[in-house]
Amino acid sequence: MTGPGVENINPRSILSRMKPYTPGKPIWEVQREFGLTSVTKLASNENPLGPSPLALEAIQTYLSDIHRYPDAETVNLREAIAEKRRFSPEQVLVTNGGDELITLLSETYLEPGDEVIVPSPTFSEYEFGANLLGASIISVPLGENYRYEVEAILEAVTERTKMLYICSPNNPTGTYMTKTDLHRLVKSLPSHVLVIFDGAYSHFVTADDYCDGLALVREGYPVVVLQTFSKIYGLAGIRVGYGIADAGILQRIRQVKEPFNVNTLAQVGAAAALKDDQHLEATRTNNVKVREELYTELRTLAIPFTPSMSNFVLVDLGTQAKSIYDNLMSRGVIVRYGGGWNLPNHVRISIGTYEENAVLVQALKEIMAVLA
Ligand SMILES: Cc1ncc(COP(=O)(O)O)c(C=O)c1O
């Protein structure tokens, strides 16, 4: 409801063309809507094992310090990341989740008239960042079985191309760009194109021919590697991510970022999580095991899916996808509907624990039995 005194206060015209991000439904909302006590959320690619225990411990010890402003330079965390990934601290920029890095990159580098190449379907925030700054989105469809096609991407490059996003493994398809293709692509691009390699799910990859993009930064290419603590490290709720790139590229971003963009608890939690190899390994092991279990059940139900290198699987439920998604929700199983990616016959299912997956599979079996 807009009051009479404010109706002439107009937002930027671009906003009328921008859709707000649709997150996975939170557990409390589904509990309230359907009167359920038990809800299984497999919609946001979170870590089903929970946060790193080392992170929890570190956060607890800092709670009494939160009357202080956080370290604006995130010195300790940047040093920890730099050491872990073998870069210098100047080549690391910590952000309020990977999402903020995308917005900051857009604010730093995009102008109206610039073109941003986005292989699609993919993570919606790339489009959001480009739209916000009035840049044009050049969408390049992924190829057969959602594979990246280097030639198609290169054909889309023009003098106006400013950025190219490569999400690998890609959300929501779980497919990835091979090392050979990534190197060929980056080496074939004109020097005015900044590549954003989104490795939010890179820790889940087991394929030998995968590249997490860091080698290209080391070789001096204009590549920004995005990473997050929201996925394998299990810290989605405290919002911390980072970029690794040439120090000069990051220095320009520091000109537009808010001084205290990453809160203290996020900084100490993330630094502790980085050391938690045990939690990381347990998460990886669970992911491979439960993903395989999901594949087996989907095959039994004759439901097609795209093999994934990540912690989610894109599942083809045909024309009934939306009603199956709604039905799952009413039974307290939240997955992500594909409509927002223009994949109306699909849902994306996050890999949960063995028990969560069993709940999903049982619900799916019951729904499919009625449909058969
Ligand atoms: C591909 C991809 N990149 C980046 C992000 C951003 O994650 P966050 O802002 O939680 O760090 C996500 C989150 O879902 C994602 O799927």
The ligand as an SDF file (V2000), in Angstrom:
LIG
                    3D

 16 16  0  0  0  0  0  0  0  0999 V2000
   26.5600  -20.9520   -7.7740 C   0  0  0  0  0  0  0  0  0  0  0  0
   26.4640  -20.1350   -6.5450 C   0  0  0  0  0  0  0  0  0  0  0  0
   27.3140  -19.1310   -6.3830 N   0  0  0  0  0  0  0  0  0  0  0  0
   27.2820  -18.3530   -5.3040 C   0  0  0  0  0  0  0  0  0  0  0  0
   26.3620  -18.5770   -4.3070 C   0  0  0  0  0  0  0  0  0  0  0  0
   26.3530  -17.6080   -3.1730 C   0  0  0  0  0  0  0  0  0  0  0  0
   26.4500  -18.1840   -1.9570 O   0  0  0  0  0  0  0  0  0  0  0  0
   26.5850  -17.3070   -0.6340 P   0  0  0  0  0  0  0  0  0  0  0  0
   26.1280  -15.9160   -0.9510 O   0  0  0  0  0  0  0  0  0  0  0  0
   25.7150  -17.9880    0.3440 O   0  0  0  0  0  0  0  0  0  0  0  0
   28.0360  -17.3490   -0.3070 O   0  0  0  0  0  0  0  0  0  0  0  0
   25.4480  -19.6280   -4.4200 C   0  0  0  0  0  0  0  0  0  0  0  0
   24.4280  -19.8820   -3.3960 C   0  0  0  0  0  0  0  0  0  0  0  0
   23.5000  -20.6120   -3.5410 O   0  0  0  0  0  0  0  0  0  0  0  0
   25.4980  -20.4260   -5.5770 C   0  0  0  0  0  0  0  0  0  0  0  0
   24.6570  -21.4460   -5.7620 O   0  0  0  0  0  0  0  0  0  0  0  0
  1  2  1  0
  2  3  1  0
  2 15  2  0
  3  4  2  0
  4  5  1  0
  5  6  1  0
  5 12  2  0
  6  7  1  0
  7  8  1  0
  8  9  2  0
  8 10  1  0
  8 11  1  0
 12 13  1  0
 12 15  1  0
 13 14  2  0
 15 16  1  0
M  END
$$$$
